[in-house]
Amino acid sequence: MKNTSFVLSIDSTVPNDDSRRSLSRKWKRLTQCQKRILIVFVILITTLTYVSHNLNEIKRRHHQQKKAHRMNEKPEHAIEDDQQYLNDYRSEKYEERDEFEKAQVIPPDSDGGRFEIDPDEPEYELEERDEDTPEEIEPEPARVSDDSYGHWRGSGRENRNMTAVKEAFLHAWRGYTTYALGHDMLKPLSHRYEDWFTTGGDQMALTLIDSLDTMLIMNLTSEFKEARMFVKNRLSLQPDNGRVNLFECTIRVLGGFISTYYLTGDELFKEKALDIGDRLLPAITSSKSSVPYSDINLRTRVAKQPAWGSSSSTSEVTTIQMEFGALSYISGDRHWDDAVRDVSRHVSRLETGKLDGLVPLWIDPKTGQFSKNGVTYTMGARTDSYYEYLFKRWYQSGKSSEYSFMVQDFQDSMEGVKKHLFGYTQPNKFLFVGEKVGTRFSPKMDHLVCFLPGTLALAVHEKKLSQEWLEHAEKILETCHQFYVTETGLAPEISYFNTDDPSKPDLNIHTADRFSILRPETVESYFYLWRLTKNQKYRDWGWEFFLNLEKYARSLKRNLRQKTKWSLFPRRNAKVPVFIILRRRYASAVRVGVQHGSSSLPRAKIKRKEFKQT
């Protein structure tokens, strides 16, 4: 092929007719192959120029994001600077909010419209805040002499921290109502749902029920009205599932209805509470041993044991007393409370299997006795809330002597804890509550145990434990705080402790336990200890937890890449449990009448590849 060279000369002036003809003649002299090469060359140059421009733009944006990320890193200076940090943090979040945040609340299988408001629904008009009222970190409750709705609300106006927590709730609530309304749990990554108490078309909406009182406390009136409409018209309390767990249904469904009735006086929620109470009661009354069956069919009201065993969990059969007691209170019918008090009396009278007030994990409804197989004593899973309800049921009752036997059992069991379960770490001497497995002491502690500091502090406040126990409570809570000294600031489910070698870390988090379902027990204890000691560090720790929760557990499309990089959400099992929006125990005043309760925080299931103490 003949080689032909050519030069394109581009003048800064407008080309004349001669130059145009010259270019045209040169172009015509080129062979077909040369023309193609020239066209490809021009296209290549154009493409490279475009790609280079976009790469520079990407680098610029990446630099800006890194700069914004550094600005939003948690400051290490004093907590008083957190307000500015929060403003920066929330400013970025609001500016970048994507379509997920703007999604409408659309019920599944609907015509695309929002809920209608029930014309017969009571008005829930909350108090207007005076804009001239100064912000109050801890607003004092308004003193009123009547029982009008909202009299429990504080008199100070909402501060920035409260607004941030409310926004976090709304984020979780919008995700649920957009993708899982009526179902039990949301799967935030797949935008799907999972049902626990139902299998078909029935909808029990556990997350919705568990959120009702939180919406009221947060003054989210429109969201509450929509949820109330669902409860009135679409909720099923006789699902098609063959069985539901007595304990789980009691604390979530019965407890949710009762607390909402306490806050509103709305008869709808009282009726729903009485309905579900009637359906659950046979699990207690049909047992010949006074030990409830663990499961019940809400449609047929037939109680049974779980498919996997013959025994009931000790904590489950003794963690229904507050809810059924409250049901007797609002209905004026004592048979609810009588039924659960008989359970507590029966367990109190048992001697075989106990160890200085400590109880085993399992109890048999057929024999009424504790299981003798593989006896373990722990303040963690399967027994934790047994100890919690011992004290709080007495407190809830107005400190009635009728429940004094439960306080005595609580005091005895705490002495057993001190004698058999207390341990100290190396090298920092953190106090932890371990386990007794047979005759062996295990330096293992569930995150569930972190309810204990708050309960101990309340018992000391009520003079049912000596002042020494407040010191124990604060030391145990310090250990619970160490659960959160991790890369993400979120806690593992379980930790083991170093009790021998001063050269090793105090906590030893095993690989299998390096996940978090955002349990609320530690945050609850922060709340108790702050209220009872006024030590600012407990509020600081609680706020740190919230900031880390927002940073690592919030599911947004814009930061999903960061989450999956650290495997914060397991791909196959990513879901928001029904307890995401409210804590699972009903120990707060709005739940069942206890005076010192817990703030609510969203919970989501998260897992990470690396979870080490720093």
Secondary structure as UniProt FT lines:
FT   HELIX           17..29
FT   HELIX           32..72
FT   HELIX           79..81
FT   HELIX           82..95
FT   TURN            99..102
FT   TURN            108..109
FT   TURN            119..120
FT   TURN            131..132
FT   TURN            149..152
FT   HELIX           160..179
FT   TURN            181..182
FT   STRAND          185..187
FT   TURN            188..191
FT   STRAND          192..194
FT   HELIX           206..217
FT   TURN            218..219
FT   HELIX           221..233
FT   STRAND          244..245
FT   HELIX           246..249
FT   HELIX           250..254
FT   HELIX           255..264
FT   HELIX           267..280
FT   HELIX           282..285
FT   STRAND          295..296
FT   TURN            298..300
FT   STRAND          303..304
FT   TURN            307..308
FT   STRAND          312..313
FT   HELIX           314..317
FT   HELIX           321..331
FT   HELIX           335..349
FT   TURN            352..353
FT   TURN            356..357
FT   STRAND          362..363
FT   TURN            365..367
FT   STRAND          376..377
FT   TURN            381..383
FT   HELIX           384..396
FT   TURN            397..398
FT   HELIX           401..403
FT   HELIX           404..420
FT   STRAND          422..424
FT   TURN            426..428
FT   STRAND          431..433
FT   STRAND          435..437
FT   TURN            438..439
FT   STRAND          440..442
FT   STRAND          444..446
FT   HELIX           447..451
FT   HELIX           452..461
FT   TURN            462..463
FT   HELIX           468..482
FT   TURN            483..484
FT   STRAND          494..497
FT   TURN            502..503
FT   STRAND          507..508
FT   HELIX           511..513
FT   STRAND          515..516
FT   HELIX           521..533
FT   HELIX           536..552
FT   HELIX           557..559
FT   HELIX           560..565
FT   TURN            566..567
FT   TURN            571..573
FT   TURN            578..579
FT   HELIX           589..592
FT   STRAND          606..607
//
